Amino acid sequence: MQAATRITRGSACRSLSTRSALRVRPIIQQQQLRFNTTDAQPVRKPISKWRIFKNVVKFGLVASIGYGGYTMYEQRHPPQEQGEIDPSKKTIVVLGSGWASTSFLKDINTDEYNVIVVSPRNYFLFTPLLPSCTVGTIDVRSLIEPIRFITRHKSRQVRVVEAECTDVDPERKIITITDNSDVKGQSSTSELSYDYLVVGVGAMNQTFGIKGVEQYGCFLKEVWDAQKIRTKLMDCIETAAFPGQSSEEIDRLLHMVVVGGGPTGIEYAAELHDFLVDDLTSWYPELAGKIKITLVEALPNVLPAFSKQLIEYTESTFKEQNISIHTKTMVKEVREKEIVVQRPDGSSDSIPYGLLVWATGNTTRPLIRNLMAKFPETQTIRRGLAVDDWLRMKGANDIFAFGDASATQFAPTAQVAAQHGKYLARVFGQLASQEKLEAELVTATTEEEKAKKARKLQKAKDIKPFHYSHQGSLCYIGSDKAIADLPFGPGNLASGGVATYAFWRSAYVSNLFSTRNRTLVITDWLKKTLLGRDISRE
């Protein structure tokens, strides 16, 4: 009985265990199925375009900062050793440190030539932004690039001499240089010999022989010009605030006159207007409303190189800014406190002024005129040295000229000068190749080698003439607006407004010669936006 009972209980327990197992098994299978399904088909979140954009911006910003930092470090740390001057190489003497000369120095292969730079200033100046320096929008130092920052990165030593070339002797191939600095040593005059002379001394301000311009006017071409304008501007404002001034004298002192309706004159008037609206209104409220800006132009309209619709847009913008434009008005004489002008009807009138800025164009320097006088048969163009299509001075095989010092069919702009410099560096590269191949052709032993060298020599002698590629014209017109006349297809694309102003800024920043200059200019713009311009008088 007991055995039977144990058997029955055992059977019952086994039966219960079996039923329990049967009930639990589907649950486990369902859980396993759910886990297996999750592993096999994971749930993916939708890709966010905003997340992708943020990552791209993040990585792009990091890469830009890293590249910029590396570039600045490399520019500030030139190689410790450079190749010495090789007496067996030909010597190129470059006169000037402007747009053409600096572009030439950046691209010339110093392994092929000994290079000497002679210039009264030891730096390159980014002139398109110079009007911004007259009111403190940009610091002058931000636009300067020392020439040695360029020459010290060349493979072979480049000699830089801060001096002015006063004479060129084409027959002896010698130039005379003079130290024009305030501090002079025992030797202040010397001579340098050359195999090739590259003339890039630029041009000087055009006064048209009008009496009083140089004595009372302010030019806008060099660093000291911008500093002089800034000092005199603040001097006029502070003098107008002096107690006891008559209303007529205050009106005269606060009347700023700009002569010249080209890009330089327009941009200075625009910068002066911004200074008035953004800063002077806050710090000189009693005088700001009395400041007047007048622009005088002898031609029928301002900005003759731009399209008609952009000229009209500029004139309407100036009208909104209360900048007076007097076209068809010629300056006849400049006096200490007024200018005498001839109106469109032929009548004579006087315009009182406190500050006079003269921005009417360029004329040749004395050195260029003296050099032209030595080649009277070929140098017959008064506005500069006559050159052929390869920028070689007519009448001389070893003298080249570019930039504003040359007389070509193109406008004397920074854009043309920069392309001149790059082109002439390529020309000298091909000339060096010619000399190498001619020497190798003489030493060639086999006919096959001679034929191969002859083909290469013929190719090297095929130097293409200079071709100018116009990238467009830009001009700032004030109130965060700019105009752009850009080549587009067979015609031009004319644009103006705030969006064009952003393009104007980006274009100028990209054309600055170094990352150092770009960083400084952008920083100056940020300081002006956040802190305003400095109104202190230097």
Disulfide bonds with the S-S distance in Angstrom:
none
